Every structure is written in C-alpha cells, then in structure tokens.
Amino acid sequence: MSKNVLVTGGAGYIGAHVCKVLSGHGFIPVTFDNLSTGWRDAVKYGPFVRGDLLDRDRLAAAFVKFRPIAVMHFAALSLVGESMTDPGRYWRTNVTAALNLIETALAANCKAFVFSSTCATYGDPDGVVLNETTPQHPINAYGASKLAIEQMLANFAVSDGLNAVIFRYFNVAGADPDCEVGEQHRPETHLIPLVLDTVAGRRAALTVFGSDYNTPDGTCVRDYVHVMDLADAHVLGLQRGLSGKGGVFCLGTGTGFSVREVIAQARNATNRPVPVIEGVRRPGDAARLVSGSAHAIAELGWAPKHSTLPQMIADAWRWSNAAGYSE
C-alpha cells in the first residue's frame, strides 16, 4: 500500500517540520507548493511538485502520479492585516484553493484529510480559554476564510464520507532542534523571529503593535505551541483520518504570553537588549487568544513535550544563527 501523503505548503515553516516527522514515521511526504512563501531548500524528506492549488489540472496530475493515501493541507495566506485590506485575495487563495483540493482528493478516492485551521476563527472572545465548542465569530478575513473551509469539510464529510481532522491553533514557535528546517518568512511577520532578528541586529527595533489592550500589560496575549509538538499532533491526526475518523481539535498550552513577556524572555535567553518602538494597534488583532488541548490529549494521545516559552525561544535562536535557506 502507498505511504504517500500529499502535503500542501510542505515547503513552508509548519509543513516542512511535519514532513520531517512524517518521514520519521515511515510515510513519504509529497510536497505540493507554489513557493510563494515556502522554500525549495526546506523540501528534504520526499518528492516535490511545484504547483498552485488554483491549477486543478496540475493538482489532479499529482494525485494520479503519487496516489496519496491522505492529504495534509497547510497552504494558505495567513497575514491578518493584509486580509483586512485585501479580503478577496484571501477568499480566492484560501477558500477556492481548498475546494479544488477537496474535490480533487475525493475524485481520487483519497478520504483522509488533515486541515491546518486557526484559533482566529473564534474572533475576540473575552477572557476564555478556547475549546472545540467555543462559538466562532472571526473578526478578519483570514479567520473567516479558515472557518469557511472548516464548514466545507463538514459538508463533504456528510456527502462523501470525507474523514476530516481539523486542528485549530494560533502562534507556532521554535524550530527543529537538529536545525534541518526552521522558520524563515519573506517578509518575517511572526513575533519570536522578529524579536530574535532585533536581538541579532538584523532589525533596528521591534515594533509593538498596540499597548492599550485589555490585558495585564496592555499588549496582545497569545498561546504558543512548539512546531515539533504541532507536527506530532498532525501525524496523530493523520492516523485518525486513515482509521476512518474525523474531528476538531484545539492545540495549545492553555497559557498565554503577552508581547512584552516574550520580549523579556528573549532578552533573558540571549542576554542581549531588544530595542522596542511603540506602535498603534493593527486592524483585526484580538486582545487575547489562548487555547486548551484537553480533547486532543484525551482522544489523540497528544503529549506536547517542547512547548515552554524558554525552549521555543532557545530553539528559534539556534535556528536564527544557522545558515537558513538560500534564495
């Protein structure tokens, strides 16, 4: 039986780490990526197909050639601010592409589907720890597009027996401890690598977007999960999908850290200053997003091992000092 798994966005940050873990479990990750944000150098653990999910012919050809037993879908646009100013791009790139992928997979009788969703589908809930039953009211086009895909997957589960496993998480951090793959965006938008770029002098100062939120220190609070723990969860989700089951699972630590707390931890970890500029709020940013993971722990047997703020920053710092990916 084939061990091929089609990984859309497998050249990106999360997808590349998942491909490494898939390979370690005996699967063959087939990366399907247009390299708009991913890196060819990050594809190290299986075949690569350069293609866009809006190109149905290219996508169908990949299914014919590799006959995957499952799909893991990471490819998406994910910038909250951009989604507020150009929502059409997010609906086309995220939602239409996902529909193409789902229908192509079903046409190939590939019914195990793992989807990378987001806690941004919840909007801005007031002071609650998010779980699978928390009402979803996204406040930006990015979260709305991901929610639409979740709803599509639920529809196709009923109509076609799609076994969809959906993971909702927010801030992913850290890097492969072996430094084979890591986080590198163009431009960088995630907090921890931005802080570390500032520490290393590659950036003059870090801009803190908003210091008047209703949080203990006025800055946004987020839950951070180590990328390797996240990858482990996705492999467990794959195994669940292959067994004929679906489900929705939140992945988090249940503990949030503010922007200022992350900066302080980075300062402690590197013993270097972090110059800061106080900026205004960005449209679409929620004040606090913290996710529990009791359901994933109970149902999937997920056991996060690396998701402490010091380890995530230490692993990211090690990667930031490595060569990274070349253009």
QUIQUIMO-V495909 format. One record per residue. RES is the residue in one small letter. OMEGA is omega in whole degrees, 0 to 359 (999 if undefined). D_FIRST is the distance of its C-alpha to the first C-alpha in whole Angstrom. Layout:
BEGIN
res & omega & d_first
RES & OMEGA & D_FIRST
RES & OMEGA & D_FIRST
END
This chain:
BEGIN
res & omega & d_first
m & 179 & 0
s & 173 & 4
k & 182 & 6
n & 175 & 9
v & 178 & 12
l & 182 & 15
v & 177 & 18
t & 185 & 21
g & 182 & 24
g & 176 & 22
a & 179 & 25
g & 185 & 28
y & 183 & 29
i & 183 & 27
g & 181 & 23
a & 178 & 24
h & 177 & 24
v & 178 & 21
c & 178 & 19
k & 181 & 21
v & 176 & 20
l & 180 & 16
s & 178 & 16
g & 178 & 18
h & 175 & 15
g & 176 & 12
f & 177 & 11
i & 179 & 12
p & 176 & 15
v & 183 & 15
t & 174 & 19
f & 190 & 21
d & 177 & 25
n & 178 & 28
l & 176 & 30
s & 175 & 32
t & 181 & 32
g & 185 & 30
w & 177 & 30
r & 180 & 28
d & 182 & 29
a & 181 & 27
v & 188 & 23
k & 194 & 23
y & 180 & 19
g & 183 & 17
p & 179 & 17
f & 173 & 20
v & 175 & 21
r & 183 & 25
g & 180 & 25
d & 182 & 27
l & 175 & 26
l & 177 & 29
d & 186 & 28
r & 180 & 25
d & 179 & 25
r & 180 & 24
l & 180 & 21
a & 179 & 20
a & 178 & 19
a & 177 & 17
f & 179 & 15
v & 184 & 15
k & 189 & 15
f & 178 & 12
r & 183 & 10
p & 177 & 10
i & 182 & 9
a & 176 & 12
v & 170 & 16
m & 192 & 18
h & 178 & 22
f & 188 & 24
a & 179 & 26
a & 165 & 30
l & 190 & 33
s & 181 & 35
l & 185 & 38
v & 182 & 41
g & 179 & 44
e & 181 & 42
s & 179 & 41
m & 182 & 44
t & 181 & 46
d & 185 & 43
p & 181 & 41
g & 179 & 40
r & 181 & 38
y & 178 & 36
w & 178 & 36
r & 189 & 35
t & 182 & 33
n & 190 & 31
v & 180 & 31
t & 179 & 31
a & 180 & 28
a & 178 & 26
l & 176 & 27
n & 183 & 25
l & 181 & 22
i & 183 & 22
e & 178 & 22
t & 178 & 20
a & 181 & 17
l & 177 & 18
a & 178 & 19
a & 181 & 15
n & 176 & 14
c & 192 & 13
k & 175 & 15
a & 189 & 15
f & 178 & 18
v & 186 & 20
f & 177 & 23
s & 178 & 26
s & 188 & 29
t & 173 & 32
c & 175 & 35
a & 175 & 37
t & 183 & 36
y & 183 & 39
g & 184 & 42
d & 180 & 45
p & 189 & 45
d & 169 & 48
g & 180 & 47
v & 170 & 44
v & 187 & 41
l & 171 & 39
n & 188 & 36
e & 182 & 34
t & 177 & 37
t & 179 & 39
p & 182 & 40
q & 179 & 39
h & 185 & 42
p & 181 & 41
i & 175 & 43
n & 184 & 42
a & 176 & 40
y & 179 & 37
g & 180 & 37
a & 180 & 37
s & 179 & 34
k & 177 & 32
l & 178 & 33
a & 179 & 33
i & 176 & 29
e & 182 & 29
q & 175 & 31
m & 180 & 29
l & 178 & 25
a & 178 & 27
n & 181 & 28
f & 173 & 25
a & 179 & 24
v & 188 & 26
s & 189 & 26
d & 180 & 22
g & 177 & 21
l & 178 & 20
n & 187 & 19
a & 174 & 21
v & 186 & 22
i & 177 & 25
f & 175 & 26
r & 178 & 30
y & 182 & 32
f & 187 & 35
n & 177 & 36
v & 186 & 33
a & 179 & 34
g & 181 & 34
a & 174 & 32
d & 181 & 29
p & 178 & 32
d & 180 & 31
c & 174 & 32
e & 176 & 29
v & 181 & 29
g & 184 & 31
e & 180 & 33
q & 182 & 35
h & 179 & 36
r & 351 & 38
p & 178 & 41
e & 181 & 40
t & 185 & 40
h & 191 & 39
l & 187 & 42
i & 176 & 41
p & 176 & 40
l & 177 & 43
v & 183 & 45
l & 173 & 44
d & 178 & 45
t & 177 & 48
v & 184 & 49
a & 180 & 48
g & 178 & 50
r & 179 & 48
r & 185 & 49
a & 182 & 53
a & 177 & 52
l & 176 & 50
t & 175 & 51
v & 185 & 51
f & 177 & 50
g & 178 & 52
s & 182 & 54
d & 176 & 56
y & 178 & 53
n & 178 & 53
t & 185 & 52
p & 180 & 54
d & 175 & 54
g & 179 & 54
t & 183 & 51
c & 178 & 47
v & 179 & 45
r & 175 & 41
d & 182 & 39
y & 178 & 37
v & 179 & 33
h & 185 & 32
v & 179 & 29
m & 174 & 27
d & 178 & 28
l & 179 & 26
a & 177 & 23
d & 180 & 23
a & 181 & 23
h & 176 & 21
v & 175 & 18
l & 177 & 19
g & 176 & 19
l & 180 & 16
q & 177 & 15
r & 179 & 17
g & 180 & 16
l & 178 & 12
s & 177 & 14
g & 181 & 16
k & 174 & 19
g & 177 & 21
g & 178 & 25
v & 184 & 27
f & 171 & 28
c & 179 & 31
l & 179 & 31
g & 179 & 34
t & 184 & 36
g & 180 & 39
t & 179 & 41
g & 176 & 43
f & 178 & 44
s & 177 & 47
v & 180 & 47
r & 178 & 50
e & 177 & 48
v & 179 & 46
i & 180 & 48
a & 180 & 50
q & 178 & 47
a & 178 & 46
r & 180 & 50
n & 185 & 50
a & 185 & 47
t & 183 & 48
n & 179 & 52
r & 179 & 52
p & 176 & 54
v & 178 & 52
p & 186 & 54
v & 171 & 54
i & 178 & 55
e & 179 & 56
g & 179 & 54
v & 177 & 54
r & 172 & 52
r & 177 & 49
p & 175 & 48
g & 179 & 45
d & 174 & 45
a & 181 & 45
a & 187 & 47
r & 176 & 45
l & 180 & 41
v & 186 & 40
s & 171 & 37
g & 180 & 36
s & 183 & 33
a & 182 & 33
h & 179 & 31
a & 179 & 28
i & 183 & 29
a & 188 & 29
e & 184 & 26
l & 186 & 24
g & 180 & 26
w & 180 & 26
a & 180 & 29
p & 186 & 30
k & 191 & 32
h & 193 & 33
s & 168 & 35
t & 183 & 38
l & 178 & 40
p & 181 & 42
q & 180 & 38
m & 180 & 37
i & 180 & 40
a & 180 & 40
d & 178 & 36
a & 179 & 37
w & 178 & 40
r & 179 & 39
w & 183 & 36
s & 177 & 39
n & 176 & 41
a & 184 & 38
a & 183 & 38
g & 181 & 35
y & 178 & 34
s & 179 & 36
e & 999 & 37
END
